[in-house]
Amino acid sequence: MPAAAILPVKRFGAAKQRLSSDLADGPRAALAQAMVADVLASLAEAREVGLTVVVSGAIDDAQREHVVVVADQLDSGQSPAALAGMERAAALGYELAVLVPGDCPLLDPGELDALVREAGKQDLVIVPDRHGTGTNALALDPRGPFQPSFGPGSLERHTQQAHDRGLDFTVREVPSLALDLDTPDDLTALRAALAQTPGRAANTRAALSSLERQLPAVR
């Protein structure tokens, strides 16, 4: 059986607060929405993903096949949202889920498929961010027992939990999931990565192009 992808989506107006010194509320929300659109497009292309569970107070209807939306009106945070998505995936009969962020617009469907196939052979796969301290994806059984704990320093927390629970796990770097967007430095890195990967992340490219005048600090 294919995997369910779990995609927590924060309200766009509240997203990416650490970019507020560089981007006003409207442009920041537009960029966040564009990145989510690109992630959804990549999930739709992935052959090993049978369903995407969007957990959000920002999206009422994704208007796509094989997508279900779980309401998160309180914007409870990435970890609680991930748990809510896992619960829905498990209720729908999925035995494997991959938790992905909405701010990795360069997500490659082929790399995601490889991650899902690897995850089917063990209890857990942890995908670190480009700094090697955070976690940008988890592939696991949505029925438990592993509990996601995202945020700063999450890679160490996740690996420690996996050890404590005696799980068979791997920490696997996935290039297209390494770069998420939180800070102005990340924005600079994203622009450079987009220049090297033509054809990917069309919505994010368009959003950044329209924001060109508002990004003097990251040109």
NORRA-V183650 format. One record per backbone hydrogen bond with DSSP energy under -1.0 kcal/mol. CO is the residue of the C=O (numbers start at 0). NH is the residue of the N-H. If there is no record, write none. Layout:
# NORRA-V183650
co->CO nh->NH
co->CO nh->NH
This chain:
# NORRA-V183650
co->2 nh->49
co->2 nh->50
co->3 nh->97
co->4 nh->52
co->5 nh->99
co->6 nh->54
co->10 nh->13
co->15 nh->18
co->16 nh->19
co->18 nh->21
co->18 nh->22
co->23 nh->27
co->24 nh->28
co->25 nh->29
co->26 nh->30
co->27 nh->31
co->28 nh->32
co->29 nh->33
co->30 nh->34
co->31 nh->35
co->32 nh->36
co->33 nh->37
co->34 nh->38
co->35 nh->39
co->36 nh->40
co->37 nh->41
co->38 nh->42
co->39 nh->43
co->40 nh->44
co->41 nh->45
co->47 nh->2
co->50 nh->4
co->51 nh->67
co->52 nh->6
co->53 nh->69
co->54 nh->8
co->55 nh->71
co->65 nh->51
co->67 nh->53
co->69 nh->55
co->71 nh->74
co->76 nh->80
co->77 nh->81
co->78 nh->82
co->79 nh->83
co->80 nh->84
co->81 nh->85
co->82 nh->86
co->83 nh->87
co->84 nh->88
co->85 nh->89
co->86 nh->90
co->87 nh->91
co->88 nh->93
co->89 nh->92
co->95 nh->3
co->96 nh->139
co->97 nh->5
co->98 nh->137
co->103 nh->106
co->107 nh->111
co->108 nh->112
co->109 nh->113
co->110 nh->114
co->111 nh->115
co->112 nh->116
co->113 nh->117
co->114 nh->118
co->115 nh->119
co->117 nh->120
co->118 nh->121
co->123 nh->169
co->124 nh->138
co->125 nh->171
co->126 nh->135
co->126 nh->136
co->128 nh->131
co->132 nh->154
co->133 nh->128
co->136 nh->126
co->137 nh->98
co->138 nh->124
co->139 nh->96
co->140 nh->143
co->150 nh->153
co->152 nh->156
co->153 nh->157
co->154 nh->158
co->155 nh->159
co->156 nh->160
co->157 nh->161
co->158 nh->162
co->159 nh->163
co->160 nh->164
co->161 nh->166
co->162 nh->165
co->167 nh->122
co->167 nh->123
co->169 nh->125
co->173 nh->176
co->174 nh->177
co->177 nh->129
co->182 nh->186
co->183 nh->187
co->184 nh->188
co->185 nh->189
co->186 nh->190
co->187 nh->191
co->188 nh->192
co->189 nh->193
co->190 nh->194
co->196 nh->199
co->200 nh->204
co->201 nh->205
co->202 nh->206
co->203 nh->207
co->204 nh->208
co->205 nh->209
co->208 nh->211
co->210 nh->213
co->211 nh->214
co->214 nh->217
